Amino acid sequence: MFAKSPIDIEAGLLQAQVWLRTKQPAKAVELLESIAKSLPSRPNLEMALSKAYLAADDFRKAADTLDRLIVNYPGALEAIV
């Protein structure tokens, strides 16, 4: 579904933000993992997924995702800070 259009991807990222802000991190994780399966790695997707894992108290996955982001995108300063 999300591989069809960049607009769909951005809509998914926005929906995940809504779920995080309304204290529904499990829904955000499910959606973002679904998007990640259909796309090559993208820094904004990796960052959103790490935040969703953190909100869902899955600290190992959050750390692993941030590590992957730092390795694959060393210029992603937000992940390092």
Buried (B, 14 or more C-beta within 10 A) or exposed (E): EBEEEEEBBEEBBEBBBEBBEEEBBEBBBBBBEEBBEEBEEBBBBBBBBBBBBBBBEBEEBBEEBBEBBBEEBEEBEEBEE
